[in-house]
């Protein structure tokens, strides 16, 4: 799976061979993992897109994510 990540500051990244997205809830310190990308949504927290390359961003900075 490929993920195209667009940030609000205009930067964009492509993660190839996406395996999992780890999401850290900053209020509870709970880490969840997303492997079914059809039900992905953006909320506050830290996101780690694990693939090639691995990208870490804040949810508040993400404009959009496109999977393909």
Secondary structure, DSSP 8 states (H G I E B T S, - for coil): --EEEEETTS-EEEEEEEEEEEEE-TTT--EEEE--GGG----SSEEEEEEES-EEEEGGGEEEEEE-
